[in-house]
Amino acid sequence: MMKATNIVWQNSIVTKEDRQALNGHKSAVLWFTGLSGAGKSTLSVEVEKELHQRGIRTYILDGDNIRHGLNKNLGFSAEDRKENIRRIGEVSKLMVDAGIVTLTAFISPYREDRNMVRQLHGEKEFVEIYVKCSLEECERRDPKGLYKKARAGEIKGFTGIDDPYEAPENPELIVETDKQTLKQSVQQVITYLEKNGYLN
């Protein structure tokens, strides 16, 4: 693939801080990571709803939605998963620069890839939220029927079955969706954001 040359970053007169001031809140990416079926999308949708009701400008980047467009040319090999996360990292960086609280819901199974995205962002702009749920419970839920297909050998390289999930070692937040209600999980995220100065 040919890489672009002779390009220069074009700065804007309006800064990220200007946009944050206009919005009345800080911007950051809330990076929800966990196994398929752990509740990442469900939790991010409910957190966004709560933030929106508080007047916070938000946007969700959901794994399946992004693969319908921006990343529809990518598969699920380790290399494609890495590129998937790299692209999302770059998009989320732009959205944080736009002054928006961006919520992402991706399995993002590899620590190296998540750390790469963390490095793209400024201090305290990347909030890693480990949506922790036992494999047994994820399989019991199996909202898309993917575990059943993976167990039957119809899907290869499925995270948690025949491909690893590397749990975060030092996430900003661990939300155990198999031990508490959705309402409690949402409140846990909101409380973290309040205590750490993301919400004014």
C-alpha positions as CSV (number, residue, x, y, z in Angstrom):
1,M,0.0,0.0,0.0
2,M,1.4,3.4,-1.0
3,K,1.8,5.9,1.8
4,A,1.1,9.6,1.5
5,T,4.1,11.9,1.2
6,N,4.6,15.6,1.2
7,I,1.8,16.2,3.8
8,V,1.8,18.7,6.6
9,W,-0.5,18.8,9.6
10,Q,-2.9,21.8,9.2
11,N,-3.5,23.6,12.5
12,S,-6.7,25.4,13.3
13,I,-7.1,28.7,15.1
14,V,-9.9,27.2,17.2
15,T,-8.2,24.8,19.7
16,K,-9.4,21.7,21.5
17,E,-9.5,23.8,24.7
18,D,-11.7,26.4,22.9
19,R,-14.2,23.7,21.9
20,Q,-14.2,22.2,25.4
21,A,-14.9,25.7,26.8
22,L,-17.8,26.2,24.4
23,N,-19.2,22.8,25.3
24,G,-18.7,23.4,29.0
25,H,-17.0,20.1,29.6
26,K,-13.8,18.2,29.0
27,S,-13.4,15.7,26.1
28,A,-12.1,12.2,26.4
29,V,-12.5,8.7,25.0
30,L,-14.2,6.1,27.2
31,W,-12.8,2.9,25.8
32,F,-15.0,0.0,26.8
33,T,-13.2,-3.3,26.3
34,G,-14.2,-6.9,27.1
35,L,-15.4,-10.2,25.7
36,S,-18.2,-10.5,23.2
37,G,-21.4,-10.5,25.2
38,A,-19.9,-8.7,28.3
39,G,-22.2,-5.8,27.8
40,K,-19.9,-3.2,26.2
41,S,-22.4,-1.8,23.7
42,T,-25.3,-2.0,26.1
43,L,-23.4,-0.1,28.8
44,S,-21.9,2.5,26.4
45,V,-25.4,3.3,25.1
46,E,-26.8,3.8,28.6
47,V,-23.9,5.9,29.7
48,E,-24.2,8.0,26.6
49,K,-27.9,8.5,27.3
50,E,-27.1,9.7,30.9
51,L,-24.4,12.0,29.6
52,H,-26.7,13.4,27.0
53,Q,-29.4,14.1,29.6
54,R,-26.7,16.1,31.5
55,G,-26.0,18.2,28.4
56,I,-22.7,16.5,27.5
57,R,-21.8,16.3,23.8
58,T,-21.2,12.6,23.0
59,Y,-20.8,10.1,20.2
60,I,-20.5,6.3,20.3
61,L,-18.1,4.4,18.0
62,D,-19.4,0.8,18.1
63,G,-17.4,-2.1,16.8
64,D,-20.1,-3.6,14.5
65,N,-21.2,-0.1,13.3
66,I,-17.7,0.9,12.3
67,R,-17.2,-2.4,10.4
68,H,-20.2,-1.5,8.2
69,G,-18.3,1.5,6.8
70,L,-14.9,2.8,7.8
71,N,-13.5,-0.7,8.5
72,K,-15.6,-2.9,6.2
73,N,-12.5,-4.0,4.3
74,L,-11.0,-5.6,7.4
75,G,-11.4,-9.2,8.7
76,F,-10.6,-10.7,12.0
77,S,-7.0,-11.8,11.7
78,A,-4.6,-10.4,14.3
79,E,-3.3,-7.9,11.7
80,D,-6.8,-6.7,10.7
81,R,-7.8,-6.4,14.4
82,K,-4.7,-4.3,15.0
83,E,-5.6,-2.0,12.0
84,N,-9.2,-1.9,13.2
85,I,-8.2,-0.6,16.6
86,R,-5.5,1.8,15.1
87,R,-8.1,3.4,12.8
88,I,-10.6,3.8,15.7
89,G,-7.8,5.2,17.8
90,E,-7.2,7.9,15.2
91,V,-10.9,8.7,14.8
92,S,-11.4,8.9,18.5
93,K,-8.4,11.3,18.8
94,L,-10.1,13.6,16.2
95,M,-13.3,13.4,18.1
96,V,-11.6,14.3,21.4
97,D,-10.0,17.2,19.6
98,A,-13.5,18.3,18.5
99,G,-14.4,18.5,22.2
100,I,-16.6,15.5,22.4
101,V,-16.8,12.7,24.9
102,T,-16.4,9.7,22.7
103,L,-17.5,6.2,23.8
104,T,-16.0,3.2,22.0
105,A,-17.3,-0.4,22.4
106,F,-14.8,-2.8,20.9
107,I,-13.5,-6.2,22.1
108,S,-10.0,-4.9,21.4
109,P,-8.5,-8.1,22.8
110,Y,-4.8,-7.2,22.7
111,R,-3.1,-5.0,25.4
112,E,-0.5,-3.8,22.9
113,D,-3.3,-2.3,20.6
114,R,-5.1,-0.7,23.5
115,N,-1.9,0.8,24.8
116,M,-1.1,2.1,21.3
117,V,-4.4,4.0,21.3
118,R,-3.7,5.3,24.8
119,Q,-0.4,6.8,23.5
120,L,-2.3,8.7,20.8
121,H,-4.2,10.6,23.4
122,G,-3.2,13.3,25.8
123,E,-3.0,13.0,29.6
124,K,-6.3,11.8,31.1
125,E,-8.0,11.7,27.7
126,F,-8.1,7.9,27.5
127,V,-10.3,6.2,30.0
128,E,-10.0,2.4,29.7
129,I,-13.1,0.7,31.1
130,Y,-12.8,-3.1,31.4
131,V,-16.3,-4.5,31.1
132,K,-15.5,-7.7,33.1
133,C,-17.8,-10.7,32.7
134,S,-17.1,-14.4,33.0
135,L,-16.8,-16.4,29.8
136,E,-19.5,-18.6,31.1
137,E,-21.9,-15.7,31.5
138,C,-21.0,-14.3,28.1
139,E,-21.7,-17.7,26.5
140,R,-25.0,-17.9,28.4
141,R,-26.0,-14.5,27.1
142,D,-24.6,-15.0,23.6
143,P,-26.8,-12.2,22.1
144,K,-25.5,-12.8,18.5
145,G,-25.1,-16.6,18.7
146,L,-21.4,-16.3,18.0
147,Y,-20.2,-18.5,20.9
148,K,-22.4,-21.3,19.7
149,K,-21.0,-20.9,16.2
150,A,-17.4,-20.8,17.5
151,R,-17.9,-23.9,19.6
152,A,-19.3,-25.7,16.5
153,G,-16.2,-24.7,14.5
154,E,-18.1,-22.3,12.2
155,I,-16.1,-19.3,13.4
156,K,-12.3,-19.5,13.7
157,G,-10.2,-17.2,15.8
158,F,-13.0,-16.2,18.1
159,T,-11.9,-14.2,21.1
160,G,-12.3,-16.2,24.3
161,I,-12.6,-19.6,22.5
162,D,-9.7,-20.1,20.2
163,D,-8.1,-16.6,20.3
164,P,-7.0,-14.9,23.5
165,Y,-8.5,-11.9,25.3
166,E,-5.8,-10.0,27.2
167,A,-7.5,-8.4,30.1
168,P,-6.4,-4.8,31.0
169,E,-3.7,-4.8,33.8
170,N,-4.3,-1.2,35.0
171,P,-7.6,0.1,33.6
172,E,-9.1,3.3,34.9
173,L,-12.3,1.4,35.8
174,I,-13.5,-2.2,36.1
175,V,-17.2,-2.8,35.7
176,E,-18.4,-6.3,36.5
177,T,-21.5,-6.7,34.5
178,D,-22.1,-10.2,35.7
179,K,-22.2,-9.1,39.4
180,Q,-24.3,-5.9,39.2
181,T,-27.3,-4.4,37.4
182,L,-27.0,-2.3,34.3
183,K,-28.2,0.7,36.3
184,Q,-25.4,0.1,38.9
185,S,-22.8,-0.2,36.1
186,V,-23.9,3.1,34.5
187,Q,-23.7,4.8,37.9
188,Q,-20.2,3.4,38.4
189,V,-19.0,5.0,35.2
190,I,-20.8,8.3,35.9
191,T,-19.4,8.5,39.4
192,Y,-15.8,7.9,38.1
193,L,-16.3,10.7,35.6
194,E,-17.6,13.1,38.3
195,K,-14.9,12.3,40.7
196,N,-12.1,12.7,38.2
197,G,-13.3,16.1,36.8
198,Y,-14.7,15.1,33.4
199,L,-18.1,16.4,34.3
200,N,-18.5,20.0,35.5
